[in-house]
């Protein structure tokens, strides 16, 4: 892939990679190291002409780097590591040191003027002195320019790192926008530095026309142009999922302030929208000359309203153009190939302007981060998959907007954590990420886990036995959490990412027993949560998932309150279970008794109830109806309609109407059910052990001869 720093307006300047010198502290002549770098103050510096990472129009990818991080080196490229503050200090020191060249220049000019006025041997002596002074000054100029080039490369790299962080911020990563002010200060000093270099070379050339000095001066002018063009950036990105006929804003900033006097005659910045193919042609074929030919309007892939703005110079030395009311009215799409959809197609806003600096004209341009254009809200999920993948994984140096189709799980887990954490204000745990990793796995012959995740697995191929993809499931959960579960998720009350099997196992192992519950994200429905709880028979029950439609009626906390569950199973094994009201009390909606209505209507309320398998006459599930401390081990869901009852007073009553009323129940069936209940209870149960012998003796006799058996006095055994 060609090294195209297209966002830096300089396709040719950084086409080749170079190494760096890692020893010595003196400035080294370019002839001694082949144009490589040098070490300044013990800090390795990329030499002039070295390839540095490019953001690719703000759409780059790779590992996010702060200003104090080490940029990932390209092939053959030296490693640069320097604090931005230190870079600023080095640029300032280099500029101040070079400023002292004024005295030698004045001395040389004075000697040259004296030489012109004299003749003979004195003239020859003065000429030798001028030649010697000129040689020293030119040598100093070349070394200083080499130093300048290296510092400029480092400043531009810092700007690219800032733009890399800007792309990551599109996924929700933290982003220090104020760092751009410090970068601008570096650019400002560099501009003063290069202007001083040009002025010094001009003074030397005034004494004598020198072809080498002419070439040297042209080289410095190219470096100045590159600096000026590199400083033109998009500081406020447009929305990366852009809906037609919807207003949006963006702004561009020129980090070169008042040094060149551009603010005295501020240019007008124009904006068009480019397709991916157009941007590639513009960069790779050198068609940036179209800017010079003023034919950019023909390159547009759509119609944007309010697409021009004049740059303004503010008191805080920010030179920018704001587009506050843009609107994309039309879009031209490329012909689709294979399974491509409109949500996979990338565009970018292209900003350009023309200005004059020191009698030569400069055309500057920059590309925004990639955008996906949609016409309907239901296209958002897949569009955000395209943008999220591009922001996270595109190479820093790339053709627009090429991105890898396969990444490691380590890379993807970071991106998913950033995305989910920024949206829901709580990051994912290692257990959450492990669950997501398992969900992304596909069956393979060897049965091994695949650490590489493809684009197709991420958002194109449906999950096993499902009609939706991983991204659709993940995005729907993220949206549901943000819209309806935010406070509870932030407080750690929602387990969320846990399978059915693990939820059941965790609840069965819970020491709090009956009434213990947790909240998990549904695997079978998009954007839904389910409550898993231990019912009165010690069986784990999974409630039908609730979606955002349900939460528009009654929120999750109020639903949990209606179910009268007891203990919230902790999301962390190091945390104790919480009583239901302590865990969710702050999220309950206050219940106020409705006042009588003057029209005579009786107010009503909506509450959640979950009935057992017995139909309308069955019990309400989710609430333990007796003080059992541990659940039976065998499955007793078939006992849901048992006539056996426990009186709230704390006694087991065999004469209660539900047991002994001959008109409503069969005595033999009742006796068998009581016997089954006792036999299926673990030995040594604190309650049933006290009554088992009595019940079995009474009802064994009763069942053998029900007609002749006379029930003794009411059987009341204390519970």
C-alpha positions in Angstrom: 0.0 0.0 0.0 1.5 3.4 -0.9 2.3 5.8 1.9 -0.2 8.5 1.3 -0.4 11.1 4.0 -3.3 12.6 2.1 -4.7 14.5 5.0 -1.5 16.4 5.2 -1.7 17.8 1.7 1.7 16.5 0.9 1.6 13.2 -1.1 5.3 13.4 -2.1 7.2 14.8 0.9 7.0 11.6 3.0 7.0 8.9 0.4 10.2 7.2 1.6 11.1 5.8 5.0 14.4 6.6 6.7 16.2 5.5 9.9 17.7 7.6 12.7 20.9 8.0 14.5 20.9 6.8 18.1 24.1 8.2 19.4 25.8 11.5 19.8 24.2 14.9 20.7 25.5 17.1 18.0 23.7 18.1 14.8 25.0 15.9 12.0 25.5 17.0 8.4 23.1 15.3 6.0 26.1 14.1 4.0 27.3 12.0 6.9 24.1 10.1 7.5 22.4 10.1 4.1 19.6 12.5 5.1 18.8 10.5 8.2 18.0 11.9 11.6 20.0 12.8 14.7 19.7 12.9 18.4 18.8 16.2 20.1 19.3 16.1 23.8 19.3 12.3 23.8 15.9 12.0 22.1 15.8 10.1 18.9 14.3 12.2 16.1 13.0 11.0 12.7 15.2 12.5 10.0 14.1 14.7 7.2 12.1 12.9 4.6 11.2 10.0 6.9 7.8 8.5 6.6 5.5 9.3 9.5 2.1 8.0 10.3 -0.8 9.7 8.4 -4.3 9.8 9.6 -5.7 9.2 6.2 -8.0 12.2 6.2 -8.9 11.6 9.8 -10.1 8.1 9.0 -7.0 6.3 10.2 -6.9 3.4 12.5 -4.6 1.2 14.6 -3.5 1.6 18.2 -4.6 4.8 20.0 -1.7 6.9 21.1 -1.5 9.8 23.5 0.9 12.7 23.1 3.3 10.9 25.5 3.0 7.5 23.7 5.3 5.9 21.2 3.9 6.0 17.7 3.8 2.7 16.0 6.7 2.8 13.4 6.2 2.1 9.8 8.6 -0.2 7.9 12.1 1.3 8.0 10.9 4.1 10.2 12.6 5.3 13.5 10.7 5.4 16.7 9.8 8.8 18.0 9.1 9.3 21.7 8.8 12.8 23.1 6.5 14.7 25.3 4.6 17.4 23.5 5.9 19.9 26.1 9.5 18.7 25.4 9.0 19.1 21.7 7.7 22.6 22.2 10.8 23.4 24.3 13.2 22.0 21.7 11.6 24.0 18.9 11.7 27.1 21.0 15.4 26.5 21.8 16.3 25.8 18.2 14.6 28.9 17.1 16.3 31.1 19.7 19.7 29.5 18.9 19.2 30.2 15.2 18.1 33.8 15.8 21.8 34.5 16.8 22.8 34.1 13.1 21.8 37.8 12.6 25.2 39.0 13.9 27.4 36.8 11.6 25.2 37.8 8.7 25.6 41.5 9.4 29.4 41.0 9.7 29.5 39.2 6.4 27.5 41.8 4.6 29.7 44.6 6.1 32.8 42.8 5.0 31.3 42.3 1.5 30.5 46.0 1.2 34.1 46.9 2.3 35.5 44.5 -0.3 33.6 46.2 -3.0 35.1 49.6 -2.1 38.8 48.6 -2.0 41.3 47.2 -4.5 44.5 45.3 -4.6 45.7 43.0 -1.8 43.2 44.3 0.7 40.4 43.4 -1.6 41.8 39.9 -1.9 42.0 39.5 1.8 38.5 40.7 2.3 37.3 38.4 -0.4 38.9 35.4 1.3 37.2 36.6 4.5 33.8 36.9 2.8 34.1 33.4 1.3 35.1 31.9 4.7 32.2 33.7 6.5 29.8 32.6 3.8 30.9 29.0 4.0 30.4 29.0 7.7 27.0 30.7 7.5 25.8 28.3 4.7 27.0 25.3 6.8 25.1 26.7 9.8 22.0 27.3 7.7 22.1 23.7 6.3 22.5 22.2 9.8 19.8 24.4 11.2 17.4 23.5 8.3 18.1 19.8 8.9 17.2 20.3 12.6 14.1 22.3 11.5 13.0 19.5 9.2 13.2 16.9 11.9 11.3 19.1 14.4 8.7 19.8 11.7 8.3 16.0 11.1 7.8 15.5 14.9 5.3 18.3 15.1 3.3 16.9 12.2 3.4 13.4 13.8 2.0 14.9 17.0 -0.8 16.4 14.9 -1.4 13.0 13.3 -1.5 11.4 16.7 -4.1 14.0 17.8 -6.2 13.1 14.7 -5.8 9.4 15.5 -7.3 10.1 18.9 -10.0 12.2 17.2 -10.9 9.1 15.2 -11.0 7.0 18.4 -13.2 9.6 20.0 -15.7 8.8 17.3 -16.1 5.5 19.0 -16.3 7.1 22.4 -12.7 7.2 23.6 -11.6 10.0 25.9 -10.1 12.9 23.9 -8.2 15.9 25.0 -9.1 18.5 22.4 -7.1 21.2 24.2 -3.9 19.5 23.2 -4.4 21.1 19.7 -3.6 24.5 21.2 -0.2 23.2 22.3 0.4 21.7 18.8 -0.6 25.1 17.3 2.1 26.8 19.4 4.7 24.3 18.0 3.5 25.1 14.4 3.6 28.8 15.1 7.2 28.7 16.3 8.2 26.5 13.3 6.7 29.0 10.9 8.7 31.8 12.5 11.8 29.5 12.3 11.3 28.7 8.6 10.7 32.4 7.7 14.0 33.3 9.5 15.8 30.6 7.5 14.4 32.0 4.2 15.4 35.5 5.1 18.9 34.4 5.9 19.3 32.5 2.6 18.0 35.6 0.7 20.7 37.8 2.3 23.4 35.4 1.4 22.2 35.1 -2.2 22.1 38.9 -2.5 25.9 38.9 -2.5 26.3 36.4 -5.2 24.0 34.3 -7.5 24.7 30.7 -6.4 22.8 27.8 -8.0 23.2 25.6 -4.9 21.8 28.3 -2.7 18.9 28.7 -5.2 18.1 25.0 -4.9 18.5 25.2 -1.1 16.1 28.1 -0.9 13.5 26.2 -3.0 13.8 23.3 -0.6 13.1 25.5 2.3 10.1 27.0 0.5 8.7 23.5 -0.1 9.1 22.7 3.6 7.3 25.9 4.5 4.4 25.0 2.1 4.2 21.5 3.6 4.0 23.0 7.1 1.3 25.5 6.1 -0.7 22.8 4.3 -0.3 20.2 7.1 -1.8 22.7 9.6 -5.2 22.8 7.8 -7.4 20.2 9.6 -11.0 19.4 10.6 -11.2 20.2 14.3 -14.9 19.5 14.7 -15.9 16.4 12.7 -19.4 16.1 11.1 -21.6 13.3 12.3 -20.2 10.0 11.0 -23.7 8.6 10.4 -25.3 11.3 8.3 -28.9 11.4 7.5 -30.1 13.3 4.4 -32.1 16.4 4.9 -30.9 16.7 8.5 -28.9 19.7 9.7 -25.4 19.2 11.0 -22.3 21.2 11.9 -18.5 21.0 11.4 -15.5 23.3 11.4 -12.0 23.5 10.1 -9.0 25.1 11.7 -5.7 26.4 10.4 -3.0 26.1 13.0 -0.9 28.8 11.3 -2.1 31.9 13.1 -0.9 35.4 12.3 2.7 34.5 11.3 1.9 34.6 7.6 -0.6 37.4 7.6 -3.3 35.1 6.1 -5.8 36.5 8.7 -5.5 39.9 7.1 -7.2 38.6 4.0 -9.0 35.5 5.2 -9.9 32.9 2.6 -13.3 31.3 2.0 -13.4 27.6 2.7 -15.6 25.4 0.4 -17.0 22.0 1.2 -18.1 19.1 -1.0 -18.8 15.4 -0.3 -16.6 12.7 -1.9 -17.2 9.0 -2.3 -14.5 6.5 -1.3 -13.6 6.0 -5.0 -13.3 9.7 -5.7 -11.1 10.3 -2.6 -8.8 7.4 -3.7 -8.5 8.9 -7.2 -7.8 12.3 -5.8 -5.0 11.0 -3.6 -3.4 8.2 -5.5 -3.4 9.7 -9.0 -2.1 13.1 -8.0 -5.4 14.7 -8.9 -4.9 17.2 -6.1 -4.0 19.4 -9.0 -7.7 19.8 -9.5 -7.7 22.1 -6.5 -5.4 24.4 -8.4 -7.6 24.2 -11.5 -10.6 25.1 -9.4 -12.6 22.1 -10.6 -13.6 20.6 -7.3 -17.3 21.2 -7.7 -17.3 18.5 -10.4 -15.9 16.0 -7.9 -18.9 16.1 -5.6 -21.0 13.1 -4.9 -23.9 15.0 -3.5 -25.5 18.4 -2.9 -24.7 20.2 0.3 -26.5 23.4 1.4 -24.6 26.2 3.2 -21.2 24.6 2.2 -19.0 27.7 2.3 -17.6 29.8 5.2 -15.1 32.5 5.6 -12.3 32.0 8.0 -12.2 34.1 11.1 -9.3 35.0 13.4 -10.4 35.1 17.0 -8.7 36.8 20.0 -7.5 33.4 21.3 -5.4 33.1 18.1 -7.7 30.4 16.7 -8.0 30.8 12.9 -11.1 28.7 11.8 -14.1 28.5 9.6 -17.4 27.2 11.1 -20.1 25.5 9.1 -23.1 25.7 11.5 -26.0 24.9 9.3 -25.0 22.4 6.6 -27.5 20.0 5.2 -27.0 17.1 2.7 -29.8 17.3 0.3 -28.8 14.6 -2.3 -26.3 11.8 -2.5 -25.0 9.9 -5.5 -24.1 6.3 -4.8 -21.7 4.0 -6.5 -22.8 0.7 -8.1 -23.0 -2.0 -5.5 -20.9 -5.2 -5.8 -21.9 -8.5 -4.3 -23.5 -8.3 -0.9 -22.5 -4.6 -0.3 -25.2 -2.3 1.0 -25.6 1.4 1.3 -24.6 1.1 5.0 -21.1 -0.2 3.9 -20.5 2.8 1.6 -18.1 5.4 2.9 -18.0 9.1 2.0 -16.1 12.1 3.4 -16.4 15.8 3.5 -13.7 17.5 1.5 -12.7 21.1 2.7 -10.5 23.3 0.5 -9.4 26.9 0.3 -6.9 29.1 -1.6 -4.6 31.8 -0.2 -1.5 33.8 -1.1 1.7 33.6 1.0 4.9 35.6 0.0 3.8 36.1 -3.6 3.0 32.4 -4.2 -0.4 30.8 -4.0 -1.2 27.9 -1.7 -4.3 25.7 -2.1 -5.0 23.7 1.1 -7.4 20.8 1.6 -8.4 18.2 4.1 -10.7 15.3 4.4 -13.1 14.5 7.3 -13.4 11.2 9.0 -15.4 8.7 6.9 -19.2 9.1 7.0 -22.0 6.8 6.1 -25.1 8.4 4.5 -28.5 7.1 5.4 -32.1 8.0 4.6 -33.9 6.1 7.4 -33.3 5.5 11.1 -33.4 1.7 10.7 -30.1 1.9 8.7 -28.3 3.2 11.8 -27.1 0.0 13.4 -25.3 -1.4 10.4 -23.9 2.1 9.5 -22.4 2.3 13.0 -20.8 -1.1 12.5 -19.0 0.4 9.4 -17.9 3.5 11.3 -16.9 1.7 14.5 -14.8 -0.8 12.6 -13.1 2.0 10.5 -12.4 4.3 13.4 -10.9 1.4 15.4 -8.9 -0.6 12.9 -7.9 1.5 9.8 -4.2 1.9 9.3 -2.7 5.3 10.0 -1.3 5.3 6.5 -3.8 4.1 3.9 -5.6 4.8 0.8 -9.1 6.2 1.6 -10.8 4.4 3.2 -9.2 1.0 3.1 -9.4 -1.1 6.3 -8.5 -4.6 7.3 -11.3 -7.2 7.3 -9.8 -9.3 10.2 -8.6 -8.2 13.6 -7.5 -10.0 16.8 -9.9 -10.4 19.7 -7.6 -8.2 21.8 -8.1 -5.3 19.3 -11.9 -5.9 19.0 -12.4 -6.2 22.8 -10.8 -2.8 23.3 -13.1 -1.2 20.6 -16.2 -2.9 22.0 -15.3 -1.8 25.6 -14.8 1.8 24.5 -18.0 1.8 22.5 -20.2 0.3 25.2 -18.5 2.1 28.1 -18.9 5.5 26.5 -22.6 4.9 25.7 -23.5 3.4 29.1 -21.0 5.1 31.4 -19.7 1.8 32.8 -17.0 -0.3 31.1 -17.3 -4.0 30.5 -15.7 -6.4 32.9 -13.4 -9.3 32.0 -16.3 -11.7 32.4 -18.4 -9.6 30.1 -15.7 -9.6 27.4 -15.2 -13.3 27.8 -18.9 -13.8 27.2 -18.8 -11.7 24.1 -15.7 -13.6 22.8 -17.6 -16.9 23.2 -20.6 -15.4 21.3 -18.4 -14.5 18.4 -16.9 -18.0 18.1 -17.8 -20.2 15.2 -17.6 -24.0 15.1 -14.4 -25.3 13.6 -13.0 -28.7 12.8 -10.3 -28.6 15.5 -12.6 -27.2 18.1 -10.0 -24.6 19.0 -10.9 -21.0 19.8 -10.2 -18.5 17.1 -8.5 -15.4 18.3 -9.1 -13.6 14.9 -12.5 -12.0 14.3 -13.5 -11.2 10.7 -15.7 -8.4 9.5 -18.3 -10.9 8.3 -18.4 -12.6 11.7 -18.7 -9.2 13.3 -21.7 -7.8 11.5 -22.6 -9.8 8.4 -23.2 -13.4 9.3 -26.1 -14.3 11.6 -25.2 -15.8 15.0 -25.8 -19.6 15.2 -29.6 -20.4 15.4 -30.4 -16.7 15.2 -31.8 -14.3 12.6 -29.5 -11.4 13.6 -25.7 -10.7 13.6 -23.4 -10.2 16.6 -23.3 -6.4 16.0 -27.1 -6.1 15.7 -27.4 -7.9 19.1 -24.7 -5.9 20.7 -25.9 -2.5 19.4 -29.5 -3.3 20.5 -28.4 -4.1 24.0 -26.2 -0.9 24.1 -29.2 1.2 23.0 -31.6 -0.5 25.4 -29.2 0.1 28.3 -28.6 3.7 27.4 -32.3 4.5 27.0 -33.9 2.5 29.9 -31.3 0.8 32.2 -28.6 3.4 32.5 -28.7 4.1 36.2 -29.1 0.4 37.2 -26.3 -0.6 34.8 -23.9 2.1 36.2 -24.8 1.0 39.8 -23.8 -2.6 38.9 -27.4 -4.0 39.4 -27.5 -5.7 36.1 -25.4 -8.8 35.4 -26.3 -8.5 31.7 -23.7 -10.6 29.8 -24.3 -14.1 31.1 -25.7 -17.2 29.4 -28.8 -19.1 30.5 -26.8 -22.0 31.7 -24.4 -20.0 33.8 -27.3 -17.9 35.2 -29.1 -21.1 36.3 -25.9 -22.6 37.8 -25.1 -19.4 39.7 -28.6 -19.1 41.1 -28.7 -22.7 42.2 -25.4 -22.3 44.0 -26.6 -19.0 45.7 -26.7 -19.3 49.5 -29.7 -16.9 49.7 -31.9 -19.6 48.2 -35.5 -19.0 47.1 -36.3 -15.5 45.8 -32.7 -14.9 44.6 -32.6 -13.3 41.1 -30.5 -11.6 38.5 -31.1 -9.6 35.4 -29.5 -10.8 32.1 -29.5 -9.7 28.5 -31.6 -11.9 26.3 -29.8 -14.1 23.7 -32.9 -14.8 21.6 -34.4 -11.3 21.2 -32.8 -8.0 20.1 -32.6 -5.4 22.8 -34.3 -7.3 25.6 -33.6 -8.3 29.2 -34.9 -11.3 31.2 -35.1 -11.9 35.0 -33.9 -15.3 36.2 -35.0 -16.2 39.7 -35.3 -19.2 42.1 -39.0 -19.9 42.7 -40.7 -21.4 45.7 -39.9 -24.9 44.6 -36.2 -24.2 44.3 -36.3 -24.2 40.5 -34.7 -21.5 38.4 -37.3 -19.7 36.3 -36.5 -17.5 33.2 -39.1 -14.8 32.6 -40.0 -13.9 29.0 -37.7 -11.1 27.9 -38.8 -7.5 28.1 -37.9 -4.9 25.4 -38.0 -1.1 25.3 -41.7 -1.2 24.4 -42.4 -2.9 27.8 -40.2 -0.3 29.6 -42.2 2.5 28.1 -45.1 1.1 30.1 -43.4 0.1 33.4 -39.7 0.4 34.0 -37.5 -2.5 35.0 -37.1 -1.4 38.7 -40.9 -1.2 39.2 -41.3 -4.6 37.5 -38.9 -6.1 40.0 -40.8 -4.4 42.9 -44.0 -5.9 41.6 -42.5 -9.4 41.6 -41.5 -9.1 45.3 -38.2 -10.9 44.8 -35.9 -11.2 47.7 -32.1 -11.0 47.0 -30.2 -9.7 44.0 -27.4 -12.1 43.1 -24.2 -10.1 42.9 -22.4 -9.4 39.6 -19.1 -9.9 41.5 -18.2 -12.9 43.6 -16.5 -10.6 46.1 -19.7 -8.7 46.7 -22.5 -9.8 49.1 -26.1 -10.3 47.8 -28.3 -7.3 48.2 -31.9 -7.2 49.4 -34.1 -6.3 46.5 -35.3 -2.9 47.9 -31.7 -1.9 48.8 -30.5 -2.8 45.3 -33.3 -1.2 43.3 -35.1 1.2 45.8 -33.5 4.3 44.4 -34.8 3.4 40.9 -38.4 2.8 42.0 -41.1 5.2 40.8 -42.9 6.7 43.8 -46.4 5.3 44.2 -49.0 7.8 45.1 -52.6 6.9 45.9 -54.7 8.4 43.1 -57.1 11.1 44.2 -60.9 10.5 43.6 -61.9 11.7 40.1 -64.7 14.2 39.8 -66.1 12.4 36.8 -66.9 9.3 38.8 -64.3 7.0 37.1 -62.3 4.8 39.4 -58.5 5.0 38.8 -56.6 1.8 38.0 -52.9 0.9 38.0 -50.8 -1.6 36.0 -48.6 -4.1 37.8 -46.5 -7.1 36.9 -47.6 -10.6 37.9 -46.1 -13.9 36.9 -48.4 -16.9 37.4 -47.4 -20.5 37.9 -48.4 -23.2 35.5 -51.8 -23.7 37.1 -53.4 -20.9 35.1 -55.5 -18.3 36.6 -56.0 -20.2 39.9 -52.3 -20.9 40.2 -50.0 -19.0 42.6 -48.1 -15.9 41.8 -44.5 -16.9 41.1 -41.4 -15.1 42.1 -42.2 -14.7 45.8 -41.4 -17.4 48.4 -44.6 -18.2 50.3 -42.9 -19.9 53.3 -39.7 -19.5 55.3 -37.8 -22.3 53.7 -34.0 -21.6 54.0 -32.9 -24.0 51.2 -34.7 -25.4 48.2 -35.5 -29.0 47.5 -33.0 -30.7 45.2 -35.5 -32.5 42.9 -37.6 -30.8 40.3 -41.1 -30.3 41.7 -42.6 -28.0 39.1 -45.3 -30.6 38.7 -46.6 -29.8 42.2 -47.8 -26.3 41.1 -51.5 -27.2 41.8 -51.0 -29.2 45.0 -53.8 -28.6 47.5 -51.4 -28.6 50.4 -51.3 -25.3 52.1 -49.2 -23.5 54.7 -51.0 -21.1 57.0 -49.4 -17.7 57.5 -49.6 -18.2 61.3 -46.8 -20.7 61.0 -48.6 -24.1 61.1 -49.2 -26.8 58.6 -53.0 -27.4 58.6 -54.2 -30.7 57.3 -57.8 -29.7 58.1 -57.7 -26.5 56.0 -60.6 -26.4 53.4 -58.1 -26.7 50.5 -57.1 -30.1 51.9 -60.1 -31.7 53.5 -63.1 -30.3 51.6 -64.6 -33.5 50.0 -66.6 -31.4 47.6 -63.5 -29.9 46.0 -60.8 -32.6 46.1 -60.2 -36.3 46.0 -58.9 -37.5 49.4 -56.7 -40.2 48.0 -55.1 -37.8 45.5 -54.6 -35.3 48.3 -52.9 -37.9 50.4 -50.6 -39.0 47.6 -49.5 -35.5 46.9 -48.7 -34.9 50.6 -46.7 -38.1 50.7 -44.8 -37.2 47.5 -44.0 -33.8 48.9 -42.4 -35.4 52.0 -40.6 -38.1 50.1 -39.0 -35.5 47.7 -37.8 -33.3 50.6 -34.1 -33.7 51.5 -33.6 -35.7 54.8 -33.1 -33.5 57.9 -35.2 -30.6 56.6 -35.9 -28.4 59.7 -39.6 -28.2 59.1 -40.8 -31.4 57.4 -38.7 -33.7 59.5 -40.9 -32.7 62.5 -44.1 -33.7 60.8 -43.1 -36.4 58.3 -43.6 -39.3 60.6 -47.1 -38.1 61.7 -48.3 -37.3 58.2 -47.0 -40.6 56.7 -48.6 -42.7 59.5 -52.0 -40.9 59.3 -52.3 -40.9 55.5 -50.9 -44.4 54.9 -53.7 -45.7 57.1 -56.2 -43.3 55.4 -55.2 -44.4 51.9 -55.4 -48.2 52.8 -59.0 -47.8 54.1 -60.4 -44.4 53.4 -64.1 -45.4 54.0 -63.5 -46.7 57.5 -60.8 -44.3 58.6 -61.8 -41.6 61.0 -59.7 -38.5 60.9 -58.4 -37.7 64.4 -58.5 -34.3 65.9 -57.1 -31.5 63.7 -53.5 -32.1 63.0 -51.6 -29.0 63.9 -47.9 -29.4 64.0 -45.9 -26.2 64.8 -43.7 -25.1 62.0 
